[in-house]
Amino acid sequence: MMKRFIVMGVSGCGKSSIGAEFAARINARFLDGDDLHSAANIEKMAAGIPLNDQDRAPWLSSVGSAFQDEELPLVIGCSALKRTYRDIIRQHAGGPVAFVHLDGTRELIAGRMAARKGHFMPDKLLDSQFAALEPPGSDEDAVRIDIDQEPEEIVSRIVEQFLD
């Protein structure tokens, strides 16, 4: 079984909740990539300013390095929006990484973000996230999961992809 997973997608797609449940189902540890952001990055996003590639690079390196620092198997929730971001993660991971792309419409995700309380990422940054999103290519170890279904079904589909 694969030992390193990134649950990825735009803000509000369910990376934290789905990632944690997926990790529980496969007896892995879950780490929220948001916890690896610098204080400066969090302040910038909280102010409604999208991160640029330079802002993200050290964070993505930390996400990848977490696979070497933490007990495996490990599931990390991380936006990983661009291929270059996923490449940085893979470069620092110390082994192969599988990506689970939680995919949904802007309308569905905006509704979920509006209902979310206490998160530093404001709704107004959603468009910048969709603009940056480069879905994983067919040559990447990745699966696309439609999030327009119940969380239990989403997690079951992810488990089926990697354990069957």
C-alpha positions in Angstrom: 0.0 0.0 0.0 1.1 3.5 -0.7 2.4 5.3 2.4 2.3 9.0 1.4 -0.9 10.7 0.4 -1.8 14.3 -0.3 -5.5 15.2 -0.2 -5.6 18.3 -2.5 -7.8 20.9 -3.9 -9.0 24.5 -3.6 -9.9 25.9 -0.2 -13.2 24.6 1.1 -13.2 21.3 -0.9 -12.9 19.2 2.3 -9.2 18.5 2.5 -9.1 18.5 6.3 -12.3 16.6 7.0 -12.0 14.1 4.2 -8.2 13.7 4.7 -8.7 13.0 8.4 -11.4 10.4 7.8 -9.4 8.8 5.0 -6.4 8.5 7.3 -8.5 7.0 10.0 -9.9 4.4 7.6 -6.4 3.3 6.4 -4.8 3.5 9.9 -2.6 6.4 8.9 -1.8 9.7 10.7 -3.4 12.9 9.4 -1.6 16.2 9.2 -3.3 19.4 8.1 -0.9 21.3 5.8 -2.4 24.6 7.0 -0.6 24.0 10.2 2.7 24.2 8.4 2.1 27.7 7.0 4.3 30.5 8.3 2.7 33.2 10.4 3.4 35.6 7.5 1.5 33.4 5.0 -1.5 33.1 7.3 -1.6 36.8 7.9 -1.4 37.5 4.2 -4.3 35.1 3.4 -6.4 36.4 6.3 -6.0 39.9 4.9 -7.4 38.6 1.6 -4.1 38.6 -0.3 -3.5 35.4 -2.4 -0.1 33.7 -1.8 2.3 33.8 -4.7 4.7 31.0 -5.7 7.5 32.6 -3.7 5.3 32.6 -0.6 4.3 29.0 -1.1 7.7 27.4 -1.9 9.0 27.1 1.7 5.6 25.8 2.9 5.5 23.2 0.1 9.0 22.1 1.0 7.8 21.6 4.6 4.8 19.6 3.5 7.0 17.3 1.5 9.5 17.0 4.3 6.8 16.1 6.7 6.7 12.7 5.0 10.3 12.1 6.2 9.7 13.6 9.7 6.4 11.9 10.6 5.5 8.2 11.0 4.2 6.6 7.8 1.6 6.0 6.5 0.7 9.7 6.5 -2.1 11.7 4.9 -1.6 15.4 4.5 -4.3 17.9 3.5 -2.6 20.4 1.2 -4.0 22.5 -1.7 -1.1 21.4 -4.1 -2.9 23.5 -6.8 -0.2 23.5 -9.4 2.0 20.7 -10.9 5.1 22.6 -9.9 3.8 22.6 -6.3 3.2 18.9 -6.4 6.8 18.5 -7.8 8.2 20.4 -4.8 6.3 18.1 -2.5 7.5 15.0 -4.3 11.1 16.3 -4.3 11.1 16.6 -0.5 9.0 13.6 0.4 11.6 10.8 0.4 9.5 8.5 -1.7 6.4 8.3 -3.9 3.4 10.4 -3.1 -0.2 9.8 -4.3 -2.5 12.7 -4.7 -6.3 12.7 -4.1 -7.9 15.7 -5.9 -11.1 16.7 -4.3 -13.0 18.3 -7.1 -16.2 20.3 -7.1 -17.9 23.3 -8.7 -17.1 26.8 -7.6 -20.8 27.2 -6.5 -20.7 24.1 -4.3 -17.4 25.0 -2.7 -18.3 28.7 -2.2 -21.4 27.5 -0.3 -19.3 25.3 1.9 -16.8 28.1 2.6 -19.7 30.4 3.5 -20.9 27.9 6.1 -17.4 27.4 7.6 -16.5 29.2 10.8 -13.1 30.2 12.2 -10.9 29.5 9.2 -8.3 32.1 8.1 -9.0 31.8 4.4 -11.6 34.3 3.3 -14.2 33.4 0.7 -12.9 36.1 -1.6 -9.7 34.2 -2.3 -11.7 31.2 -3.9 -11.4 32.7 -7.4 -7.6 32.9 -7.1 -7.5 29.3 -6.0 -9.6 28.2 -9.0 -7.4 30.3 -11.3 -4.2 28.7 -10.0 -5.6 25.1 -10.1 -3.9 22.7 -12.5 -5.6 19.3 -12.0 -3.1 16.4 -11.8 -2.1 15.0 -15.2 -2.5 11.4 -16.3 1.2 10.9 -15.7 0.9 11.8 -12.0 -0.1 9.3 -9.3 -3.4 10.9 -8.7 -7.2 10.3 -8.6 -10.0 12.8 -9.0 -12.9 12.5 -6.6 -16.1 14.4 -7.1 -17.1 16.0 -3.8 -20.8 16.4 -4.7 -21.7 13.4 -2.4 -21.7 12.5 1.2 -18.4 12.5 3.0 -18.6 8.7 3.8 -19.0 8.0 0.0 -16.1 10.3 -0.8 -13.8 8.5 1.6 -15.0 5.0 0.4 -14.2 6.0 -3.1 -10.7 7.1 -2.1 -10.1 3.9 -0.2 -11.3 1.8 -3.2 -8.8 3.6 -5.4 -5.8 2.7 -3.3 -6.7 -0.5 -1.6 -8.4 -2.5 -4.4 
